[in-house]
Amino acid sequence: APGPATPQPWGAHPTKRTTFYVQVLDPAEGSIEIEGYMPKVKSATLFDDGSKVRVKKGNTGVVITIPPEKVKPIDTIVVLTLR
């Protein structure tokens, strides 16, 4: 399976990993869309306490919604476990 990054001029980053860490520095309104990334997500949780995070397919990628009370002031890490 391809990695979450799109191919670059230097090559691609293929991987068979099923766990990805998304570092969210600016969650805006609590939702972010990772454009061009449409994996089949088994679960999405916060790295620090394991609480669930909502994930759905958006128009151009996967949309992650972090509960406002769980957003960290500097960065929030979401763990995506893929099918």
Steps between C-alpha positions, in 0.01 A plus 500: 500500500629848429596730784296804593724741309454549129790390276779757476754568224753292694267197520222364715466376855330160480412337828290220642452670834149516636559770762560865417552796733350832395650802675245780500656839570199716410164320518310814387138425596591156635485329158775452246493334159802308375458561129578214264507242784201263508599195707258250651524600865438237766537740792615851587612590849699766680858399573510635854184350650357259239167680474315462172515752218239522223619419147300513178561527129490856372490639148871458432635304796444372849353745756611476863290674767659550841272582795573864604582401858769259373691748280849570637639856491813400306424176317249219511598155378237274344574129449334354189479121490420378150314188391 
